[in-house]
Amino acid sequence: VKYPEGHTSKGVLPEVLAPEVLKGIAQKRPEMVPAALDARLARQLRNCCPHLLFCIMRRRAQKEARQRAAHQLTDKKSE
């Protein structure tokens, strides 16, 4: 399956994640968020100011929809 660029299903290789998990266990962390910085920031923003996060996400979705529409138009013109 090929996902569009920026899709949220980006994964982390087990070889990269496993040492981080082990380190978290060794440090007895009660919680660990194995995600990119932007995802961790979004999680914090959702906790402290959910309305702002949802506004940002709505604008991002609208921008991506416009880009997809423009891309589809250029694909149709090239046919």
Buried (B, 14 or more C-beta within 10 A) or exposed (E): EEEEEEEEEEEEEEEEEEEEEEEBEEEEEEEEEEEEEEEEEBEEBBEEEEEEBEEEEEEEEEEBEEEEEEEEEEEEEEE
